[in-house]
């Protein structure tokens, strides 16, 4: 996601600035180093929260996608069962398993 990319880019930028300021040792730089440390802590906390949110959303999406694939497979199986004259199996799929999975999606 773009918000996560932006936070990562901001962290990288601050870490580069942090390393550059460490090379020059004076009082003004120390103040900026302290500010950078606080900003980095906040950004890393935000990054962790965004990572968690992204993983949760991805997990939900993957679950829905898997159920949709399963529904498609069951629909094909029901069609084949009808063609073979296995009407009981087709009925179980069309009126039992498939609607049950569709409710979950």
Secondary structure as GFF3:
##gff-version 3
##sequence-region A 1 105
A	DSSP	alpha_helix	2	23	.	.	.	ID=ss1
A	DSSP	alpha_helix	27	84	.	.	.	ID=ss2
A	DSSP	alpha_helix	87	92	.	.	.	ID=ss3
A	DSSP	pi_helix	93	97	.	.	.	ID=ss4
A	DSSP	alpha_helix	98	104	.	.	.	ID=ss5
###
